[in-house]
Amino acid sequence: MNRYIITSPKFTGEIHVLYGPDNKLLMLDFMNCDCNEVQITYFKKQVPVFYTDQFAEAFGTSRLTIIQEGYRVSFDQWWSRYNVKRNKDRCIKLWEKLSEAEQVNAFAGLITYERFLSLNTWRTKAEPDTYLRKLMWKNEWK
């Protein structure tokens, strides 16, 4: 997982860019910045879909500050995002048994899982402890 935080004197706040374990772009987050439409369009065009070591070079000579940092997901972040609030104690124990990489994958896997559920409305979302116990983020949700 690669995470970048981008700042600039041309806007306040931060843009967050997250790449998954397969080096594919997972998230381009503008929630914590006040970019205008032109700036957002610029970033959407410049951010590579697949991560390479030359990430910063994609922006040319712009006056951006790009910080790379490790990406960790806390239980509270996952719990809040999962949005089914049952069996929390069981979930905490299961979460703590996962490696950091598995925790990030469990969080990132929610995107695909929830997209699958939205397309297959007859399916209900699994209990959160079932999602963790059965490593459901590893499924191919198509």
ChimeraX commands (.cxc) that place a marker at each C-alpha (Angstrom):
marker #1 position 0.00,0.00,0.00 radius 0.5
marker #1 position 1.26,3.45,-0.88 radius 0.5
marker #1 position -0.31,6.60,0.47 radius 0.5
marker #1 position 0.53,10.14,-0.58 radius 0.5
marker #1 position -0.49,13.42,0.97 radius 0.5
marker #1 position -0.32,16.37,-1.43 radius 0.5
marker #1 position -0.30,20.01,-0.36 radius 0.5
marker #1 position 0.26,23.23,-2.28 radius 0.5
marker #1 position 0.36,26.98,-1.70 radius 0.5
marker #1 position -2.47,27.23,-4.26 radius 0.5
marker #1 position -5.04,25.52,-2.00 radius 0.5
marker #1 position -5.52,24.85,1.68 radius 0.5
marker #1 position -5.77,21.37,3.13 radius 0.5
marker #1 position -4.54,18.06,1.79 radius 0.5
marker #1 position -5.29,15.70,-1.08 radius 0.5
marker #1 position -4.93,12.02,-0.20 radius 0.5
marker #1 position -3.94,9.42,-2.80 radius 0.5
marker #1 position -4.04,5.72,-1.92 radius 0.5
marker #1 position -2.75,2.79,-3.96 radius 0.5
marker #1 position -3.69,-0.80,-3.12 radius 0.5
marker #1 position -1.46,-3.86,-2.72 radius 0.5
marker #1 position -1.71,-4.48,-6.49 radius 0.5
marker #1 position -0.39,-0.90,-7.08 radius 0.5
marker #1 position -3.75,0.17,-8.52 radius 0.5
marker #1 position -5.28,3.50,-7.52 radius 0.5
marker #1 position -7.86,2.95,-4.77 radius 0.5
marker #1 position -8.72,6.45,-3.72 radius 0.5
marker #1 position -8.21,10.07,-4.68 radius 0.5
marker #1 position -9.66,12.03,-1.77 radius 0.5
marker #1 position -10.41,15.77,-1.99 radius 0.5
marker #1 position -12.49,15.89,1.21 radius 0.5
marker #1 position -9.80,17.70,3.25 radius 0.5
marker #1 position -8.95,20.47,0.80 radius 0.5
marker #1 position -10.58,23.45,-0.86 radius 0.5
marker #1 position -9.56,22.81,-4.46 radius 0.5
marker #1 position -11.55,24.44,-7.22 radius 0.5
marker #1 position -12.90,22.54,-10.23 radius 0.5
marker #1 position -9.86,23.28,-12.40 radius 0.5
marker #1 position -7.48,21.97,-9.73 radius 0.5
marker #1 position -9.53,18.80,-9.20 radius 0.5
marker #1 position -9.58,18.14,-12.96 radius 0.5
marker #1 position -5.80,18.64,-13.06 radius 0.5
marker #1 position -5.22,16.07,-10.32 radius 0.5
marker #1 position -7.60,13.55,-11.87 radius 0.5
marker #1 position -5.60,13.75,-15.12 radius 0.5
marker #1 position -2.16,13.67,-13.49 radius 0.5
marker #1 position -2.51,10.94,-10.87 radius 0.5
marker #1 position -1.44,7.66,-12.47 radius 0.5
marker #1 position -3.90,4.76,-12.29 radius 0.5
marker #1 position -1.02,2.40,-11.47 radius 0.5
marker #1 position 1.63,3.32,-8.93 radius 0.5
marker #1 position 5.25,3.66,-10.02 radius 0.5
marker #1 position 8.32,4.87,-8.15 radius 0.5
marker #1 position 8.14,8.06,-10.19 radius 0.5
marker #1 position 4.82,9.16,-8.68 radius 0.5
marker #1 position 6.02,12.72,-7.98 radius 0.5
marker #1 position 7.30,13.11,-11.55 radius 0.5
marker #1 position 3.72,12.83,-12.85 radius 0.5
marker #1 position 3.19,16.42,-11.67 radius 0.5
marker #1 position 6.14,17.95,-13.52 radius 0.5
marker #1 position 7.58,21.11,-11.99 radius 0.5
marker #1 position 4.48,22.16,-10.07 radius 0.5
marker #1 position 4.93,23.61,-6.57 radius 0.5
marker #1 position 3.36,20.67,-4.77 radius 0.5
marker #1 position 4.59,19.08,-1.60 radius 0.5
marker #1 position 4.19,15.30,-1.83 radius 0.5
marker #1 position 4.66,13.19,1.27 radius 0.5
marker #1 position 4.68,9.42,1.13 radius 0.5
marker #1 position 3.67,7.59,4.26 radius 0.5
marker #1 position 2.67,4.12,5.30 radius 0.5
marker #1 position -1.03,3.45,5.41 radius 0.5
marker #1 position -2.63,1.93,8.47 radius 0.5
marker #1 position -6.27,1.36,9.18 radius 0.5
marker #1 position -7.57,1.38,12.73 radius 0.5
marker #1 position -10.41,-0.82,13.89 radius 0.5
marker #1 position -12.53,2.31,14.42 radius 0.5
marker #1 position -12.02,3.39,10.80 radius 0.5
marker #1 position -13.07,-0.04,9.56 radius 0.5
marker #1 position -15.99,-0.26,12.01 radius 0.5
marker #1 position -17.29,3.14,10.98 radius 0.5
marker #1 position -17.01,2.32,7.28 radius 0.5
marker #1 position -18.59,-1.15,7.56 radius 0.5
marker #1 position -21.80,0.43,8.82 radius 0.5
marker #1 position -23.34,-2.72,10.34 radius 0.5
marker #1 position -22.99,-2.37,14.08 radius 0.5
marker #1 position -23.25,-5.85,15.58 radius 0.5
marker #1 position -20.83,-8.13,17.47 radius 0.5
marker #1 position -18.26,-5.39,18.09 radius 0.5
marker #1 position -16.33,-7.32,20.76 radius 0.5
marker #1 position -15.97,-10.31,18.45 radius 0.5
marker #1 position -14.89,-8.04,15.62 radius 0.5
marker #1 position -12.21,-6.36,17.74 radius 0.5
marker #1 position -10.67,-9.75,18.57 radius 0.5
marker #1 position -10.74,-10.82,14.93 radius 0.5
marker #1 position -9.29,-7.47,13.81 radius 0.5
marker #1 position -6.38,-7.75,16.23 radius 0.5
marker #1 position -5.46,-11.16,14.79 radius 0.5
marker #1 position -5.06,-9.69,11.30 radius 0.5
marker #1 position -1.71,-8.40,10.07 radius 0.5
marker #1 position -1.47,-4.69,9.15 radius 0.5
marker #1 position -1.61,-5.61,5.46 radius 0.5
marker #1 position -4.74,-7.72,6.01 radius 0.5
marker #1 position -6.36,-4.87,7.93 radius 0.5
marker #1 position -5.72,-2.48,5.05 radius 0.5
marker #1 position -7.01,-5.05,2.56 radius 0.5
marker #1 position -10.12,-5.67,4.67 radius 0.5
marker #1 position -10.83,-1.94,4.63 radius 0.5
marker #1 position -10.05,-1.46,0.93 radius 0.5
marker #1 position -12.05,-4.58,0.03 radius 0.5
marker #1 position -15.21,-2.93,1.28 radius 0.5
marker #1 position -15.35,-0.82,-1.88 radius 0.5
marker #1 position -15.66,-3.86,-4.17 radius 0.5
marker #1 position -17.93,-5.73,-1.76 radius 0.5
marker #1 position -20.35,-2.81,-1.41 radius 0.5
marker #1 position -20.39,-2.23,-5.18 radius 0.5
marker #1 position -21.30,-5.92,-5.61 radius 0.5
marker #1 position -24.10,-5.57,-3.04 radius 0.5
marker #1 position -25.48,-2.48,-4.77 radius 0.5
marker #1 position -25.70,-4.40,-8.05 radius 0.5
marker #1 position -27.16,-7.51,-6.40 radius 0.5
marker #1 position -29.83,-6.02,-4.17 radius 0.5
marker #1 position -31.20,-9.44,-3.25 radius 0.5
marker #1 position -27.99,-10.05,-1.22 radius 0.5
marker #1 position -27.68,-8.66,2.29 radius 0.5
marker #1 position -24.47,-7.42,3.80 radius 0.5
marker #1 position -22.70,-10.00,5.95 radius 0.5
marker #1 position -22.38,-9.53,9.68 radius 0.5
marker #1 position -19.12,-7.68,10.36 radius 0.5
marker #1 position -17.57,-10.58,12.28 radius 0.5
marker #1 position -18.41,-12.91,9.38 radius 0.5
marker #1 position -16.70,-10.52,6.94 radius 0.5
marker #1 position -13.54,-10.65,9.06 radius 0.5
marker #1 position -13.62,-14.32,10.00 radius 0.5
marker #1 position -14.18,-15.54,6.43 radius 0.5
marker #1 position -11.70,-13.04,4.93 radius 0.5
marker #1 position -14.44,-11.92,2.57 radius 0.5
marker #1 position -12.34,-9.12,1.03 radius 0.5
marker #1 position -10.42,-11.86,-0.81 radius 0.5
marker #1 position -13.51,-12.92,-2.77 radius 0.5
marker #1 position -13.94,-11.85,-6.38 radius 0.5
marker #1 position -17.08,-9.74,-6.09 radius 0.5
marker #1 position -18.26,-9.53,-9.68 radius 0.5
marker link #1:1,2 radius 0.2
marker link #1:2,3 radius 0.2
marker link #1:3,4 radius 0.2
marker link #1:4,5 radius 0.2
marker link #1:5,6 radius 0.2
marker link #1:6,7 radius 0.2
marker link #1:7,8 radius 0.2
marker link #1:8,9 radius 0.2
marker link #1:9,10 radius 0.2
marker link #1:10,11 radius 0.2
marker link #1:11,12 radius 0.2
marker link #1:12,13 radius 0.2
marker link #1:13,14 radius 0.2
marker link #1:14,15 radius 0.2
marker link #1:15,16 radius 0.2
marker link #1:16,17 radius 0.2
marker link #1:17,18 radius 0.2
marker link #1:18,19 radius 0.2
marker link #1:19,20 radius 0.2
marker link #1:20,21 radius 0.2
marker link #1:21,22 radius 0.2
marker link #1:22,23 radius 0.2
marker link #1:23,24 radius 0.2
marker link #1:24,25 radius 0.2
marker link #1:25,26 radius 0.2
marker link #1:26,27 radius 0.2
marker link #1:27,28 radius 0.2
marker link #1:28,29 radius 0.2
marker link #1:29,30 radius 0.2
marker link #1:30,31 radius 0.2
marker link #1:31,32 radius 0.2
marker link #1:32,33 radius 0.2
marker link #1:33,34 radius 0.2
marker link #1:34,35 radius 0.2
marker link #1:35,36 radius 0.2
marker link #1:36,37 radius 0.2
marker link #1:37,38 radius 0.2
marker link #1:38,39 radius 0.2
marker link #1:39,40 radius 0.2
marker link #1:40,41 radius 0.2
marker link #1:41,42 radius 0.2
marker link #1:42,43 radius 0.2
marker link #1:43,44 radius 0.2
marker link #1:44,45 radius 0.2
marker link #1:45,46 radius 0.2
marker link #1:46,47 radius 0.2
marker link #1:47,48 radius 0.2
marker link #1:48,49 radius 0.2
marker link #1:49,50 radius 0.2
marker link #1:50,51 radius 0.2
marker link #1:51,52 radius 0.2
marker link #1:52,53 radius 0.2
marker link #1:53,54 radius 0.2
marker link #1:54,55 radius 0.2
marker link #1:55,56 radius 0.2
marker link #1:56,57 radius 0.2
marker link #1:57,58 radius 0.2
marker link #1:58,59 radius 0.2
marker link #1:59,60 radius 0.2
marker link #1:60,61 radius 0.2
marker link #1:61,62 radius 0.2
marker link #1:62,63 radius 0.2
marker link #1:63,64 radius 0.2
marker link #1:64,65 radius 0.2
marker link #1:65,66 radius 0.2
marker link #1:66,67 radius 0.2
marker link #1:67,68 radius 0.2
marker link #1:68,69 radius 0.2
marker link #1:69,70 radius 0.2
marker link #1:70,71 radius 0.2
marker link #1:71,72 radius 0.2
marker link #1:72,73 radius 0.2
marker link #1:73,74 radius 0.2
marker link #1:74,75 radius 0.2
marker link #1:75,76 radius 0.2
marker link #1:76,77 radius 0.2
marker link #1:77,78 radius 0.2
marker link #1:78,79 radius 0.2
marker link #1:79,80 radius 0.2
marker link #1:80,81 radius 0.2
marker link #1:81,82 radius 0.2
marker link #1:82,83 radius 0.2
marker link #1:83,84 radius 0.2
marker link #1:84,85 radius 0.2
marker link #1:85,86 radius 0.2
marker link #1:86,87 radius 0.2
marker link #1:87,88 radius 0.2
marker link #1:88,89 radius 0.2
marker link #1:89,90 radius 0.2
marker link #1:90,91 radius 0.2
marker link #1:91,92 radius 0.2
marker link #1:92,93 radius 0.2
marker link #1:93,94 radius 0.2
marker link #1:94,95 radius 0.2
marker link #1:95,96 radius 0.2
marker link #1:96,97 radius 0.2
marker link #1:97,98 radius 0.2
marker link #1:98,99 radius 0.2
marker link #1:99,100 radius 0.2
marker link #1:100,101 radius 0.2
marker link #1:101,102 radius 0.2
marker link #1:102,103 radius 0.2
marker link #1:103,104 radius 0.2
marker link #1:104,105 radius 0.2
marker link #1:105,106 radius 0.2
marker link #1:106,107 radius 0.2
marker link #1:107,108 radius 0.2
marker link #1:108,109 radius 0.2
marker link #1:109,110 radius 0.2
marker link #1:110,111 radius 0.2
marker link #1:111,112 radius 0.2
marker link #1:112,113 radius 0.2
marker link #1:113,114 radius 0.2
marker link #1:114,115 radius 0.2
marker link #1:115,116 radius 0.2
marker link #1:116,117 radius 0.2
marker link #1:117,118 radius 0.2
marker link #1:118,119 radius 0.2
marker link #1:119,120 radius 0.2
marker link #1:120,121 radius 0.2
marker link #1:121,122 radius 0.2
marker link #1:122,123 radius 0.2
marker link #1:123,124 radius 0.2
marker link #1:124,125 radius 0.2
marker link #1:125,126 radius 0.2
marker link #1:126,127 radius 0.2
marker link #1:127,128 radius 0.2
marker link #1:128,129 radius 0.2
marker link #1:129,130 radius 0.2
marker link #1:130,131 radius 0.2
marker link #1:131,132 radius 0.2
marker link #1:132,133 radius 0.2
marker link #1:133,134 radius 0.2
marker link #1:134,135 radius 0.2
marker link #1:135,136 radius 0.2
marker link #1:136,137 radius 0.2
marker link #1:137,138 radius 0.2
marker link #1:138,139 radius 0.2
marker link #1:139,140 radius 0.2
marker link #1:140,141 radius 0.2
marker link #1:141,142 radius 0.2
view
